[in-house]
Amino acid sequence: MGKKAKKESETPSKETFDAVPVVSKTPATLVLLLSSPEEDILIKACEAIYIFAEKGDENKVCLLGLGALEPLCHLITHNNKLVRRNAFMALGIMASNGDIKTALNKLDVIPVIIDKLFHEDDTVIHEFATLCLASLSVDYTCKVQIFDNKGLPPLIQLLSSPDPDVKKNSLETIINLVQDYQSRLAVHELGGIPPLLELLKSDFPVIQHLALKTLQDITTDKDTCTTFREKQGFEKLIDILNKKDFSDLHAEALQVVTNCLCDTESLQLLHRGGGLTRLMDFLLTPYRPEIQSTAIKCITRVAQGSENRKLLHEQNVEQILVELLSVADVSVKTSACQAVAAMSFHLPSNDRFRDLGGIPAVVKGLSSESSVLKEAAAQALSNLTHSNQLSAFAVYEAGGHELLVQQLWGSCSSTVAHAAATLANMARHEVIRCSILSQGAIQGLVELLKSTHTQVLVNTVLCLAVLVCDTEARAQLQSAGGLQPLVSLLRSYHKEVLHSACLAVNVCASDKTTVVEMCKLGALEILQEINQSVNLRSSFSELAMGSLLNSNLSVKYSLTGHLASTDIISDGFYDTGKAHAGQRILTLEELSMQPVNQRHPIIAVKTTVEKMKEDEKQKAETQPLTQKPWKMMDDVSLHVLIKEAKRSVLPLNEREQYAALARLVSEAMGGAVEKEKLHEFTWLLHLSQLKFQLQSNVIPIGLIRRGIYCHRALLFKCLADCLGISCTLVRGEYNRAWNEVLLFNGTPSSNGFSSQPCRYIVDLMHQPGSLLAVSTVAAEQYQTI
């Protein structure tokens, strides 16, 4: 039997249904449909979600809660173009919500979106993909993701899209990205300047604004400015500035011009194109204040270069700025002050401002309630008065010094710094300095010494250095408690602060009372430490140290072991012996208060004898011991020696004067002593007896009847200084000290002496009056054991 054949069906079955319209009244159903395998349903579901989400944030959050984001993120890579398009539309419109942006960031959708920008040619997909990126790029982490996934190249390419929405969205994304430095550079490197300049011609104002805003951000880079100039950027901006219909773009266009005027070449290019003339028009014409203010800022930027300032001076910009200082708007006046500050570095401009009466207008800005205007006015005055005494007087005549002193108590550090700098510039003239002091400037400056702002400290200390150039001002500084913080600034590791503090210490060092106080506060020890440091030592620290020592010869001799012929010993000098580096040397008063000890005595000098009136004597005797001010003991014996030296030494010629004075010193301190019998000379016992008799460690030098090298050399120097005879005082080792004198060996001629001067050491111990030529065997034997 053969096989039975299959019977064919009369009506074969169909594998598909006819299209069924999708009707959904709930968003939950729509979200479920996003998982459908059928493309038509996906297309309609995505479209419906787009329409639903477009109605507001509430609907967007509802879709987020229903889990719409994840399937939409998958559908933007679907094979069907319509599915991809509608999914992008839904995703783009939803991304504006903050919660959805956070969720999208977690889903890592940015690389997928950027990939589609590279490979899609659908304008609608471009529009909503860039819309999504524009929303996401507000977040810092998203910006980094977009940049790292090479999102900038397609975005820059889409700036040339025929669709205005694509351009707008791309610009918004780029603006968010270029807030970071690396993106600004990348836009330039990827050729973003030409398409941005082309967008300035757009028919849509929003695109023009966004293009200018992007240019404003990226032209802060110098290389970008160069490309901007090479691509005729100035010409395109001048076209905008010349059209009154584009007045809403003028402020932003001026800002871009400001950024790009970084060199003289750019200014010349702008000038040749008529841009500088147009800029002056903006200054003169009462436009909106923000435009006028931006135009002035442009001038300020131009005025940063010396050649540019010359060109602006030729354009009579000073006249315009003086007029703008009188307008009502604070922002315009502030910008005008900033421009004045920049132009003031050009001396002819500085003089022109003064001649036009601009300085009183700037001074008036110090009285403003606006802290920004006060800061700008203070800066302008600082620059105007820098090395310009005529301008300093103009500020003084306008009452500026009074307002500037008031600013010292202000809260804005920059204003305070400029005020201090201006006062320093003005105080170089005596009349103005006295007036500044009368306003209580010292107290204000002392308070500023506690500031943590570097420039405030630098300017404050420099101002003090100019002000405290007389005894009265230094007394004010001391009574205001200014010495302690000033000395503390010597420990600053900031070089400018340290140098300024050294200059102020140098000025204060011309007053002995102030020097003593600064030494008590440790100024000498700090400066010694500084001058031993390779990194901190400078000519300023050496100057301060030298000035302190020159005003305190006792300390100088203890530390350096040398007094020059120009160092004149006077009342109050004392010899404590050799001091070690970093060791604080006590004052004579402090030393006299110490109980008697076993150390070598302190030898003190007092050349005058005070005669008290009877009523003063009675008052001193009745005054309690604790209330009596300390004063040095009179040295009658020294006073007698000085009289004798003047009588017997002064009438002699120079060489004989040294010999006679040496013999006088030797006789006063025990006479000549043979070298071999020096050990028999009981000077130590004598000094101990004096200490016991006086019950003090301090011994007046005139009381010493048995002295050796160090005592005789000090007495010789003291008497020589009283007589006006030149000599030095040098300390050696083991109680040795000597005096060097300078003498000519030869006979005078019409052209002077016939030989060079020679240095001699005066013998005060063994053959008093002998002059031993320096570097000879005899001199070396006198100097050493």
Secondary structure, DSSP 8 states (H G I E B T S, - for coil): ---------SS---SS--------SSHHHHHHHTT-S-HHHHHHHHHHHHHHHTT-HHHHHHHHHTT-HHHHHHHTT-SSHHHHHHHHHHHHHHTTSHHHHHHHHHHT-HHHHHHHHHH---HHHHHHHHHHHHHHTTSHHHHHHHHHTT-HHHHHHGGG-S-HHHHHHHHHHHHHHTTSHHHHHHHHHTT-HHHHHHGGG-S-HHHHHHHHHHHHHHTTSHHHHHHHHHTTHHHHHHHHHT-GGGHHHHHHHHHHHHHH--SHHHHHHHHHTTHHHHHHHHHHS---HHHHHHHHHHHHHHTTSHHHHHHHHHTTHHHHHHHHTTSS-HHHHHHHHHHHHHHTTSHHHHHHHHHTTHHHHHHHGGG-S-HHHHHHHHHHHHHHHTT-HHHHHHHHHTTHHHHHHHHTT-S-HHHHHHHHHHHHHHTTSHHHHHHHHHTTHHHHHHHHTT---HHHHHHHHHHHHHH--SHHHHHHHHHTT-HHHHHHGGG-SSHHHHHHHHHHHHHHTTSHHHHHHHHHTTHHHHHHHHHT-TTT--HHHHHHHHHHHHT-HHHHHHHHSEE-TT----TT-EE-----TT-----HHHHHTS---SS--EEE---------HHHHHHHHHS-GGGS-------HHHHHHHHHHHHHTTTS-HHHHHHHHHHHHHHHTT----GGGGGG--HHHHHHHHHHHHTSSEEEGGG-SS--HHHHHHHHHHHHHHHT----EEE-STT-EE-EEEEE-S-EETTEESS-EEEEEE--SSSTT-EEETTSHHHHHHH--
